[in-house]
């Protein structure tokens, strides 16, 4: 059994969303290894979320949980690799 490292790009609904609060909500629903804030444009900040999990679990579970958080606009899969 291996481990998978997955990066999810999480875009808030608007610039009015509290980024600190959003980061805490994401940490509450998934075992997050790292969250990096990346400025996009006009004050909008994307969160690059790094998750590490067993390869038997599906990545879509994490995406759906994060999509369900208030303030999240979109969630897109980024890099994925076995470690």
N, CA, C and O atoms as a CHARMM CRD file, in Angstrom:
* protein
*
  332
    1    1 UNK  N      0.85600  -1.17800   0.00000 PROA 1      0.00000
    2    1 UNK  CA     0.00000   0.00000   0.00000 PROA 1      0.00000
    3    1 UNK  C      0.89200   1.22900   0.00000 PROA 1      0.00000
    4    1 UNK  O      1.87000   1.29000   0.74500 PROA 1      0.00000
    5    2 UNK  N      0.55700   2.21500  -0.84100 PROA 2      0.00000
    6    2 UNK  CA     1.34100   3.43100  -0.94500 PROA 2      0.00000
    7    2 UNK  C      0.59000   4.64200  -0.44700 PROA 2      0.00000
    8    2 UNK  O     -0.56400   4.56300  -0.02700 PROA 2      0.00000
    9    3 UNK  N      1.26600   5.74000  -0.50500 PROA 3      0.00000
   10    3 UNK  CA     0.69600   7.02700  -0.12600 PROA 3      0.00000
   11    3 UNK  C      0.57100   7.89200  -1.36800 PROA 3      0.00000
   12    3 UNK  O      1.38200   7.80100  -2.29000 PROA 3      0.00000
   13    4 UNK  N     -0.44800   8.72500  -1.37800 PROA 4      0.00000
   14    4 UNK  CA    -0.69300   9.63700  -2.48500 PROA 4      0.00000
   15    4 UNK  C     -0.59400  11.06800  -1.95900 PROA 4      0.00000
   16    4 UNK  O     -1.14000  11.39500  -0.90500 PROA 4      0.00000
   17    5 UNK  N      0.10900  11.91000  -2.70800 PROA 5      0.00000
   18    5 UNK  CA     0.14500  13.33900  -2.40400 PROA 5      0.00000
   19    5 UNK  C     -0.71000  14.04200  -3.46500 PROA 5      0.00000
   20    5 UNK  O     -0.47300  13.89300  -4.66300 PROA 5      0.00000
   21    6 UNK  N     -1.68600  14.79300  -3.01500 PROA 6      0.00000
   22    6 UNK  CA    -2.62500  15.47500  -3.90500 PROA 6      0.00000
   23    6 UNK  C     -2.67100  16.95500  -3.56300 PROA 6      0.00000
   24    6 UNK  O     -2.77800  17.33400  -2.39700 PROA 6      0.00000
   25    7 UNK  N     -2.58900  17.77600  -4.58400 PROA 7      0.00000
   26    7 UNK  CA    -2.74900  19.21500  -4.41500 PROA 7      0.00000
   27    7 UNK  C     -4.10300  19.61900  -4.97700 PROA 7      0.00000
   28    7 UNK  O     -4.43400  19.30600  -6.12100 PROA 7      0.00000
   29    8 UNK  N     -4.88100  20.31700  -4.15700 PROA 8      0.00000
   30    8 UNK  CA    -6.16900  20.84700  -4.59900 PROA 8      0.00000
   31    8 UNK  C     -6.08000  22.36600  -4.63000 PROA 8      0.00000
   32    8 UNK  O     -5.57700  22.98600  -3.69300 PROA 8      0.00000
   33    9 UNK  N     -6.56700  22.95600  -5.70200 PROA 9      0.00000
   34    9 UNK  CA    -6.62800  24.41100  -5.82600 PROA 9      0.00000
   35    9 UNK  C     -8.02900  24.86200  -5.44700 PROA 9      0.00000
   36    9 UNK  O     -8.99800  24.58100  -6.15200 PROA 9      0.00000
   37   10 UNK  N     -8.12100  25.56000  -4.32800 PROA 10     0.00000
   38   10 UNK  CA    -9.41100  25.98200  -3.77500 PROA 10     0.00000
   39   10 UNK  C     -9.55700  27.48700  -3.97400 PROA 10     0.00000
   40   10 UNK  O     -8.75200  28.27500  -3.47600 PROA 10     0.00000
   41   11 UNK  N    -10.58400  27.86700  -4.70100 PROA 11     0.00000
   42   11 UNK  CA   -10.86300  29.27600  -4.97300 PROA 11     0.00000
   43   11 UNK  C    -12.07000  29.70000  -4.14000 PROA 11     0.00000
   44   11 UNK  O    -13.12500  29.07100  -4.21700 PROA 11     0.00000
   45   12 UNK  N    -11.92500  30.76000  -3.34600 PROA 12     0.00000
   46   12 UNK  CA   -13.08400  31.24800  -2.58700 PROA 12     0.00000
   47   12 UNK  C    -14.14100  31.86200  -3.50600 PROA 12     0.00000
   48   12 UNK  O    -13.85500  32.20600  -4.65300 PROA 12     0.00000
   49   13 UNK  N    -15.36700  31.99600  -2.98900 PROA 13     0.00000
   50   13 UNK  CA   -16.46500  32.56200  -3.77800 PROA 13     0.00000
   51   13 UNK  C    -16.19700  34.00900  -4.17700 PROA 13     0.00000
   52   13 UNK  O    -16.56800  34.43200  -5.27100 PROA 13     0.00000
   53   14 UNK  N    -15.55400  34.76600  -3.29000 PROA 14     0.00000
   54   14 UNK  CA   -15.29900  36.18700  -3.57100 PROA 14     0.00000
   55   14 UNK  C    -14.15200  36.67900  -2.69400 PROA 14     0.00000
   56   14 UNK  O    -13.61200  35.93400  -1.87600 PROA 14     0.00000
   57   15 UNK  N    -13.79700  37.93200  -2.87800 PROA 15     0.00000
   58   15 UNK  CA   -12.74100  38.53100  -2.05800 PROA 15     0.00000
   59   15 UNK  C    -13.21300  38.80500  -0.63600 PROA 15     0.00000
   60   15 UNK  O    -12.39900  39.08200   0.24500 PROA 15     0.00000
   61   16 UNK  N    -14.51300  38.73100  -0.40700 PROA 16     0.00000
   62   16 UNK  CA   -15.07700  38.99400   0.91600 PROA 16     0.00000
   63   16 UNK  C    -14.95100  37.80000   1.86400 PROA 16     0.00000
   64   16 UNK  O    -15.19700  37.94300   3.06200 PROA 16     0.00000
   65   17 UNK  N    -14.57500  36.63400   1.35500 PROA 17     0.00000
   66   17 UNK  CA   -14.47100  35.42600   2.18200 PROA 17     0.00000
   67   17 UNK  C    -13.25400  35.54500   3.09500 PROA 17     0.00000
   68   17 UNK  O    -12.16900  35.92000   2.65200 PROA 17     0.00000
   69   18 UNK  N    -13.44700  35.22000   4.37800 PROA 18     0.00000
   70   18 UNK  CA   -12.36200  35.23500   5.35900 PROA 18     0.00000
   71   18 UNK  C    -11.42300  34.05100   5.07300 PROA 18     0.00000
   72   18 UNK  O    -11.79300  32.89700   5.28800 PROA 18     0.00000
   73   19 UNK  N    -10.21700  34.34200   4.59000 PROA 19     0.00000
   74   19 UNK  CA    -9.27400  33.28400   4.19000 PROA 19     0.00000
   75   19 UNK  C     -8.82400  32.46600   5.39500 PROA 19     0.00000
   76   19 UNK  O     -8.72400  31.24200   5.30500 PROA 19     0.00000
   77   20 UNK  N     -8.55100  33.12300   6.52000 PROA 20     0.00000
   78   20 UNK  CA    -8.14300  32.38000   7.72500 PROA 20     0.00000
   79   20 UNK  C     -9.23000  31.40200   8.16100 PROA 20     0.00000
   80   20 UNK  O     -8.94700  30.24600   8.47600 PROA 20     0.00000
   81   21 UNK  N    -10.46100  31.87000   8.17600 PROA 21     0.00000
   82   21 UNK  CA   -11.57800  31.00700   8.55300 PROA 21     0.00000
   83   21 UNK  C    -11.76200  29.86400   7.57700 PROA 21     0.00000
   84   21 UNK  O    -12.06300  28.73900   7.97600 PROA 21     0.00000
   85   22 UNK  N    -11.58200  30.15300   6.29300 PROA 22     0.00000
   86   22 UNK  CA   -11.70900  29.12200   5.26900 PROA 22     0.00000
   87   22 UNK  C    -10.63100  28.04900   5.44000 PROA 22     0.00000
   88   22 UNK  O    -10.90500  26.85800   5.29000 PROA 22     0.00000
   89   23 UNK  N     -9.41200  28.47400   5.75100 PROA 23     0.00000
   90   23 UNK  CA    -8.32600  27.52100   5.97700 PROA 23     0.00000
   91   23 UNK  C     -8.64200  26.60300   7.15900 PROA 23     0.00000
   92   23 UNK  O     -8.38500  25.40100   7.09900 PROA 23     0.00000
   93   24 UNK  N     -9.19400  27.16500   8.22500 PROA 24     0.00000
   94   24 UNK  CA    -9.54900  26.35700   9.40100 PROA 24     0.00000
   95   24 UNK  C    -10.65400  25.35200   9.07600 PROA 24     0.00000
   96   24 UNK  O    -10.61600  24.20900   9.53100 PROA 24     0.00000
   97   25 UNK  N    -11.63900  25.78600   8.28600 PROA 25     0.00000
   98   25 UNK  CA   -12.71900  24.87200   7.89400 PROA 25     0.00000
   99   25 UNK  C    -12.19500  23.72800   7.03100 PROA 25     0.00000
  100   25 UNK  O    -12.64800  22.59100   7.16500 PROA 25     0.00000
  101   26 UNK  N    -11.24400  24.02200   6.15100 PROA 26     0.00000
  102   26 UNK  CA   -10.66200  22.97700   5.30900 PROA 26     0.00000
  103   26 UNK  C     -9.88300  21.98700   6.16200 PROA 26     0.00000
  104   26 UNK  O     -9.96600  20.77800   5.94900 PROA 26     0.00000
  105   27 UNK  N     -9.13000  22.49700   7.12600 PROA 27     0.00000
  106   27 UNK  CA    -8.35600  21.62200   8.02100 PROA 27     0.00000
  107   27 UNK  C     -9.27400  20.72500   8.85600 PROA 27     0.00000
  108   27 UNK  O     -8.88000  19.62700   9.25100 PROA 27     0.00000
  109   28 UNK  N    -10.48100  21.18700   9.12000 PROA 28     0.00000
  110   28 UNK  CA   -11.42300  20.41700   9.93300 PROA 28     0.00000
  111   28 UNK  C    -12.01300  19.22500   9.17400 PROA 28     0.00000
  112   28 UNK  O    -12.41300  18.24200   9.79800 PROA 28     0.00000
  113   29 UNK  N    -12.07400  19.29300   7.84300 PROA 29     0.00000
  114   29 UNK  CA   -12.70600  18.20800   7.07800 PROA 29     0.00000
  115   29 UNK  C    -11.71000  17.25400   6.42400 PROA 29     0.00000
  116   29 UNK  O    -12.11000  16.21000   5.91000 PROA 29     0.00000
  117   30 UNK  N    -10.41200  17.59700   6.43300 PROA 30     0.00000
  118   30 UNK  CA    -9.41700  16.73600   5.78500 PROA 30     0.00000
  119   30 UNK  C     -8.09700  16.82500   6.54200 PROA 30     0.00000
  120   30 UNK  O     -7.82000  17.82000   7.21200 PROA 30     0.00000
  121   31 UNK  N     -7.28800  15.78100   6.42900 PROA 31     0.00000
  122   31 UNK  CA    -5.96100  15.75700   7.03900 PROA 31     0.00000
  123   31 UNK  C     -5.00500  16.51300   6.12300 PROA 31     0.00000
  124   31 UNK  O     -4.38400  15.93400   5.23200 PROA 31     0.00000
  125   32 UNK  N     -4.90200  17.80800   6.36000 PROA 32     0.00000
  126   32 UNK  CA    -4.13200  18.70800   5.50100 PROA 32     0.00000
  127   32 UNK  C     -2.68400  18.77100   5.97200 PROA 32     0.00000
  128   32 UNK  O     -2.41300  18.94200   7.16100 PROA 32     0.00000
  129   33 UNK  N     -1.76700  18.63400   5.03500 PROA 33     0.00000
  130   33 UNK  CA    -0.34400  18.74600   5.35700 PROA 33     0.00000
  131   33 UNK  C      0.14800  20.17300   5.22000 PROA 33     0.00000
  132   33 UNK  O      1.02700  20.60600   5.96600 PROA 33     0.00000
  133   34 UNK  N     -0.42000  20.91400   4.25800 PROA 34     0.00000
  134   34 UNK  CA     0.03300  22.27600   4.01600 PROA 34     0.00000
  135   34 UNK  C     -1.02800  23.04600   3.24300 PROA 34     0.00000
  136   34 UNK  O     -1.71300  22.49000   2.38600 PROA 34     0.00000
  137   35 UNK  N     -1.15600  24.33100   3.55500 PROA 35     0.00000
  138   35 UNK  CA    -2.01200  25.23200   2.77400 PROA 35     0.00000
  139   35 UNK  C     -1.17600  26.47000   2.44100 PROA 35     0.00000
  140   35 UNK  O     -0.63200  27.12800   3.32800 PROA 35     0.00000
  141   36 UNK  N     -1.08700  26.76800   1.15200 PROA 36     0.00000
  142   36 UNK  CA    -0.33700  27.92900   0.68000 PROA 36     0.00000
  143   36 UNK  C     -1.30500  28.90900   0.03600 PROA 36     0.00000
  144   36 UNK  O     -2.13100  28.52800  -0.79400 PROA 36     0.00000
  145   37 UNK  N     -1.19700  30.18000   0.42800 PROA 37     0.00000
  146   37 UNK  CA    -2.01900  31.23400  -0.17100 PROA 37     0.00000
  147   37 UNK  C     -1.31400  31.75600  -1.41800 PROA 37     0.00000
  148   37 UNK  O     -0.13100  32.09600  -1.37800 PROA 37     0.00000
  149   38 UNK  N     -2.04800  31.81500  -2.52200 PROA 38     0.00000
  150   38 UNK  CA    -1.49800  32.30800  -3.78600 PROA 38     0.00000
  151   38 UNK  C     -2.40500  33.42200  -4.31700 PROA 38     0.00000
  152   38 UNK  O     -3.56600  33.17500  -4.64200 PROA 38     0.00000
  153   39 UNK  N     -1.87600  34.64400  -4.40500 PROA 39     0.00000
  154   39 UNK  CA    -2.67500  35.74100  -4.96200 PROA 39     0.00000
  155   39 UNK  C     -3.00500  35.47700  -6.43400 PROA 39     0.00000
  156   39 UNK  O     -2.14400  35.05800  -7.20700 PROA 39     0.00000
  157   40 UNK  N     -4.25100  35.72600  -6.80500 PROA 40     0.00000
  158   40 UNK  CA    -4.68800  35.49900  -8.18200 PROA 40     0.00000
  159   40 UNK  C     -4.82300  36.84500  -8.89200 PROA 40     0.00000
  160   40 UNK  O     -4.03400  37.15700  -9.78400 PROA 40     0.00000
  161   41 UNK  N     -5.80400  37.63300  -8.50600 PROA 41     0.00000
  162   41 UNK  CA    -6.01400  38.94800  -9.11000 PROA 41     0.00000
  163   41 UNK  C     -7.04200  39.72000  -8.30600 PROA 41     0.00000
  164   41 UNK  O     -7.94600  39.13400  -7.71000 PROA 41     0.00000
  165   42 UNK  N     -6.89900  41.04000  -8.29200 PROA 42     0.00000
  166   42 UNK  CA    -7.88700  41.93100  -7.68900 PROA 42     0.00000
  167   42 UNK  C     -8.21600  41.55800  -6.24300 PROA 42     0.00000
  168   42 UNK  O     -9.36700  41.68800  -5.82600 PROA 42     0.00000
  169   43 UNK  N     -7.22600  41.09600  -5.47000 PROA 43     0.00000
  170   43 UNK  CA    -7.43400  40.74900  -4.07200 PROA 43     0.00000
  171   43 UNK  C     -7.93500  39.33800  -3.82700 PROA 43     0.00000
  172   43 UNK  O     -8.12000  38.94900  -2.67400 PROA 43     0.00000
  173   44 UNK  N     -8.15600  38.57400  -4.86300 PROA 44     0.00000
  174   44 UNK  CA    -8.61400  37.19600  -4.72000 PROA 44     0.00000
  175   44 UNK  C     -7.41900  36.29500  -4.43500 PROA 44     0.00000
  176   44 UNK  O     -6.39600  36.37000  -5.11500 PROA 44     0.00000
  177   45 UNK  N     -7.55800  35.44600  -3.42700 PROA 45     0.00000
  178   45 UNK  CA    -6.47500  34.54800  -3.01900 PROA 45     0.00000
  179   45 UNK  C     -6.92400  33.10500  -3.16200 PROA 45     0.00000
  180   45 UNK  O     -7.94200  32.70100  -2.60000 PROA 45     0.00000
  181   46 UNK  N     -6.14500  32.32100  -3.92800 PROA 46     0.00000
  182   46 UNK  CA    -6.40300  30.89800  -4.08800 PROA 46     0.00000
  183   46 UNK  C     -5.63300  30.15600  -3.00100 PROA 46     0.00000
  184   46 UNK  O     -4.52900  30.55400  -2.63100 PROA 46     0.00000
  185   47 UNK  N     -6.22100  29.08200  -2.49600 PROA 47     0.00000
  186   47 UNK  CA    -5.54700  28.23700  -1.52300 PROA 47     0.00000
  187   47 UNK  C     -5.08800  26.95600  -2.21000 PROA 47     0.00000
  188   47 UNK  O     -5.88800  26.24600  -2.82100 PROA 47     0.00000
  189   48 UNK  N     -3.80500  26.66900  -2.10400 PROA 48     0.00000
  190   48 UNK  CA    -3.24200  25.43300  -2.63900 PROA 48     0.00000
  191   48 UNK  C     -3.11500  24.47700  -1.45700 PROA 48     0.00000
  192   48 UNK  O     -2.27900  24.67800  -0.57600 PROA 48     0.00000
  193   49 UNK  N     -3.94500  23.44000  -1.44100 PROA 49     0.00000
  194   49 UNK  CA    -4.06400  22.53400  -0.30300 PROA 49     0.00000
  195   49 UNK  C     -3.36500  21.21800  -0.63100 PROA 49     0.00000
  196   49 UNK  O     -3.68100  20.57400  -1.63200 PROA 49     0.00000
  197   50 UNK  N     -2.40700  20.81700   0.22300 PROA 50     0.00000
  198   50 UNK  CA    -1.68800  19.56000   0.04300 PROA 50     0.00000
  199   50 UNK  C     -2.25400  18.51300   0.99700 PROA 50     0.00000
  200   50 UNK  O     -2.28500  18.71300   2.21100 PROA 50     0.00000
  201   51 UNK  N     -2.69900  17.39700   0.43100 PROA 51     0.00000
  202   51 UNK  CA    -3.22500  16.27700   1.20400 PROA 51     0.00000
  203   51 UNK  C     -2.35700  15.04800   0.94900 PROA 51     0.00000
  204   51 UNK  O     -1.86600  14.85300  -0.16300 PROA 51     0.00000
  205   52 UNK  N     -2.16700  14.22500   1.96900 PROA 52     0.00000
  206   52 UNK  CA    -1.47100  12.94700   1.81600 PROA 52     0.00000
  207   52 UNK  C     -2.38500  11.88300   2.41300 PROA 52     0.00000
  208   52 UNK  O     -2.84200  12.01000   3.54900 PROA 52     0.00000
  209   53 UNK  N     -2.64800  10.82400   1.62900 PROA 53     0.00000
  210   53 UNK  CA    -3.56000   9.77900   2.08700 PROA 53     0.00000
  211   53 UNK  C     -3.18100   8.44700   1.46200 PROA 53     0.00000
  212   53 UNK  O     -2.38300   8.40400   0.52600 PROA 53     0.00000
  213   54 UNK  N     -3.75600   7.34600   1.97900 PROA 54     0.00000
  214   54 UNK  CA    -3.51400   6.01200   1.43300 PROA 54     0.00000
  215   54 UNK  C     -4.08100   5.91100   0.02800 PROA 54     0.00000
  216   54 UNK  O     -5.11300   6.50800  -0.27600 PROA 54     0.00000
  217   55 UNK  N     -3.40500   5.15600  -0.82700 PROA 55     0.00000
  218   55 UNK  CA    -3.83900   5.05700  -2.22300 PROA 55     0.00000
  219   55 UNK  C     -5.15600   4.31900  -2.39600 PROA 55     0.00000
  220   55 UNK  O     -5.72600   4.33600  -3.48700 PROA 55     0.00000
  221   56 UNK  N     -5.65400   3.67200  -1.35200 PROA 56     0.00000
  222   56 UNK  CA    -6.93900   2.98600  -1.45700 PROA 56     0.00000
  223   56 UNK  C     -8.11700   3.94700  -1.38100 PROA 56     0.00000
  224   56 UNK  O     -9.20700   3.63300  -1.86000 PROA 56     0.00000
  225   57 UNK  N     -7.90300   5.12400  -0.78000 PROA 57     0.00000
  226   57 UNK  CA    -8.96700   6.13300  -0.69300 PROA 57     0.00000
  227   57 UNK  C     -9.04000   6.88600  -2.01100 PROA 57     0.00000
  228   57 UNK  O     -8.04300   7.01400  -2.72200 PROA 57     0.00000
  229   58 UNK  N    -10.20500   7.37200  -2.32500 PROA 58     0.00000
  230   58 UNK  CA   -10.37200   8.15900  -3.54500 PROA 58     0.00000
  231   58 UNK  C    -10.21300   9.64500  -3.27600 PROA 58     0.00000
  232   58 UNK  O    -10.59400  10.13400  -2.21300 PROA 58     0.00000
  233   59 UNK  N     -9.65700  10.35400  -4.22900 PROA 59     0.00000
  234   59 UNK  CA    -9.45000  11.79400  -4.09000 PROA 59     0.00000
  235   59 UNK  C    -10.76200  12.55800  -4.15200 PROA 59     0.00000
  236   59 UNK  O    -10.87000  13.65000  -3.59500 PROA 59     0.00000
  237   60 UNK  N    -11.76200  11.99300  -4.82300 PROA 60     0.00000
  238   60 UNK  CA   -13.03100  12.70600  -4.98000 PROA 60     0.00000
  239   60 UNK  C    -13.72500  12.93700  -3.64000 PROA 60     0.00000
  240   60 UNK  O    -14.48000  13.89900  -3.49900 PROA 60     0.00000
  241   61 UNK  N    -13.48300  12.06900  -2.65100 PROA 61     0.00000
  242   61 UNK  CA   -14.07100  12.27300  -1.32100 PROA 61     0.00000
  243   61 UNK  C    -13.61500  13.59500  -0.72600 PROA 61     0.00000
  244   61 UNK  O    -14.42100  14.35100  -0.18300 PROA 61     0.00000
  245   62 UNK  N    -12.32300  13.87200  -0.82900 PROA 62     0.00000
  246   62 UNK  CA   -11.77600  15.11000  -0.28500 PROA 62     0.00000
  247   62 UNK  C    -12.30500  16.31800  -1.04800 PROA 62     0.00000
  248   62 UNK  O    -12.65900  17.33100  -0.44400 PROA 62     0.00000
  249   63 UNK  N    -12.35800  16.21600  -2.35100 PROA 63     0.00000
  250   63 UNK  CA   -12.86400  17.32100  -3.16300 PROA 63     0.00000
  251   63 UNK  C    -14.31200  17.65500  -2.79500 PROA 63     0.00000
  252   63 UNK  O    -14.66100  18.82700  -2.64700 PROA 63     0.00000
  253   64 UNK  N    -15.13900  16.64600  -2.65100 PROA 64     0.00000
  254   64 UNK  CA   -16.55100  16.86900  -2.32000 PROA 64     0.00000
  255   64 UNK  C    -16.70900  17.50700  -0.94200 PROA 64     0.00000
  256   64 UNK  O    -17.53300  18.40500  -0.76800 PROA 64     0.00000
  257   65 UNK  N    -15.92600  17.04900   0.04000 PROA 65     0.00000
  258   65 UNK  CA   -16.01000  17.62400   1.38700 PROA 65     0.00000
  259   65 UNK  C    -15.63100  19.09900   1.36200 PROA 65     0.00000
  260   65 UNK  O    -16.29500  19.92500   1.98700 PROA 65     0.00000
  261   66 UNK  N    -14.57000  19.42700   0.64500 PROA 66     0.00000
  262   66 UNK  CA   -14.11800  20.81800   0.59200 PROA 66     0.00000
  263   66 UNK  C    -15.09400  21.67400  -0.20700 PROA 66     0.00000
  264   66 UNK  O    -15.32600  22.83000   0.14600 PROA 66     0.00000
  265   67 UNK  N    -15.67000  21.12900  -1.27800 PROA 67     0.00000
  266   67 UNK  CA   -16.67400  21.86300  -2.06900 PROA 67     0.00000
  267   67 UNK  C    -17.88500  22.24300  -1.22500 PROA 67     0.00000
  268   67 UNK  O    -18.52000  23.26900  -1.47100 PROA 67     0.00000
  269   68 UNK  N    -18.20300  21.42200  -0.23600 PROA 68     0.00000
  270   68 UNK  CA   -19.37500  21.65100   0.60900 PROA 68     0.00000
  271   68 UNK  C    -19.18900  22.72000   1.67100 PROA 68     0.00000
  272   68 UNK  O    -20.14000  23.04500   2.38200 PROA 68     0.00000
  273   69 UNK  N    -17.99800  23.27200   1.79800 PROA 69     0.00000
  274   69 UNK  CA   -17.72100  24.29100   2.81100 PROA 69     0.00000
  275   69 UNK  C    -18.25000  25.64500   2.33800 PROA 69     0.00000
  276   69 UNK  O    -18.06400  26.02500   1.18200 PROA 69     0.00000
  277   70 UNK  N    -18.91100  26.36600   3.24500 PROA 70     0.00000
  278   70 UNK  CA   -19.39300  27.71700   2.92500 PROA 70     0.00000
  279   70 UNK  C    -18.21200  28.61800   2.58400 PROA 70     0.00000
  280   70 UNK  O    -17.21800  28.64500   3.31000 PROA 70     0.00000
  281   71 UNK  N    -18.31800  29.34500   1.49600 PROA 71     0.00000
  282   71 UNK  CA   -17.27400  30.27000   1.07900 PROA 71     0.00000
  283   71 UNK  C    -16.38200  29.73000  -0.01300 PROA 71     0.00000
  284   71 UNK  O    -15.60900  30.48000  -0.60800 PROA 71     0.00000
  285   72 UNK  N    -16.47700  28.42500  -0.29100 PROA 72     0.00000
  286   72 UNK  CA   -15.66600  27.82100  -1.35500 PROA 72     0.00000
  287   72 UNK  C    -16.38700  27.99800  -2.68600 PROA 72     0.00000
  288   72 UNK  O    -17.55400  27.63300  -2.82700 PROA 72     0.00000
  289   73 UNK  N    -15.67800  28.56200  -3.65700 PROA 73     0.00000
  290   73 UNK  CA   -16.24900  28.73200  -4.99100 PROA 73     0.00000
  291   73 UNK  C    -16.00800  27.50500  -5.84700 PROA 73     0.00000
  292   73 UNK  O    -16.95500  26.85600  -6.29000 PROA 73     0.00000
  293   74 UNK  N    -14.73100  27.18200  -6.08400 PROA 74     0.00000
  294   74 UNK  CA   -14.37900  26.02300  -6.89600 PROA 74     0.00000
  295   74 UNK  C    -13.23700  25.24200  -6.25400 PROA 74     0.00000
  296   74 UNK  O    -12.44200  25.78200  -5.48500 PROA 74     0.00000
  297   75 UNK  N    -13.18000  23.96200  -6.58900 PROA 75     0.00000
  298   75 UNK  CA   -12.08300  23.08300  -6.16600 PROA 75     0.00000
  299   75 UNK  C    -11.62300  22.33200  -7.39800 PROA 75     0.00000
  300   75 UNK  O    -12.41700  21.66500  -8.06000 PROA 75     0.00000
  301   76 UNK  N    -10.33300  22.44000  -7.70800 PROA 76     0.00000
  302   76 UNK  CA    -9.76700  21.74400  -8.86200 PROA 76     0.00000
  303   76 UNK  C     -8.57700  20.91300  -8.41700 PROA 76     0.00000
  304   76 UNK  O     -7.78900  21.34500  -7.57500 PROA 76     0.00000
  305   77 UNK  N     -8.45000  19.73300  -8.97800 PROA 77     0.00000
  306   77 UNK  CA    -7.29100  18.89700  -8.69100 PROA 77     0.00000
  307   77 UNK  C     -6.07000  19.49200  -9.36700 PROA 77     0.00000
  308   77 UNK  O     -6.12300  19.92600 -10.51800 PROA 77     0.00000
  309   78 UNK  N     -4.98100  19.50400  -8.63900 PROA 78     0.00000
  310   78 UNK  CA    -3.70800  19.96300  -9.18500 PROA 78     0.00000
  311   78 UNK  C     -2.81000  18.76600  -9.40000 PROA 78     0.00000
  312   78 UNK  O     -3.18400  17.81500 -10.08600 PROA 78     0.00000
  313   79 UNK  N     -1.63200  18.81000  -8.81900 PROA 79     0.00000
  314   79 UNK  CA    -0.68600  17.71200  -8.94400 PROA 79     0.00000
  315   79 UNK  C     -1.11300  16.53800  -8.08700 PROA 79     0.00000
  316   79 UNK  O     -1.68600  16.70900  -7.01100 PROA 79     0.00000
  317   80 UNK  N     -0.82200  15.32600  -8.58700 PROA 80     0.00000
  318   80 UNK  CA    -1.06600  14.09800  -7.82900 PROA 80     0.00000
  319   80 UNK  C      0.08100  13.14200  -8.13400 PROA 80     0.00000
  320   80 UNK  O      0.47900  12.97000  -9.28700 PROA 80     0.00000
  321   81 UNK  N      0.60800  12.51900  -7.06900 PROA 81     0.00000
  322   81 UNK  CA     1.72800  11.61200  -7.24100 PROA 81     0.00000
  323   81 UNK  C      1.77200  10.59200  -6.11900 PROA 81     0.00000
  324   81 UNK  O      1.28600  10.84400  -5.01600 PROA 81     0.00000
  325   82 UNK  N      2.35200   9.45000  -6.40400 PROA 82     0.00000
  326   82 UNK  CA     2.59900   8.44100  -5.38200 PROA 82     0.00000
  327   82 UNK  C      3.87800   8.80800  -4.64100 PROA 82     0.00000
  328   82 UNK  O      4.85100   9.26900  -5.23900 PROA 82     0.00000
  329   83 UNK  N      3.85800   8.59500  -3.33100 PROA 83     0.00000
  330   83 UNK  CA     5.07900   8.84600  -2.54600 PROA 83     0.00000
  331   83 UNK  C      5.45700   7.62200  -1.73800 PROA 83     0.00000
  332   83 UNK  O      6.45400   7.64200  -1.01600 PROA 83     0.00000
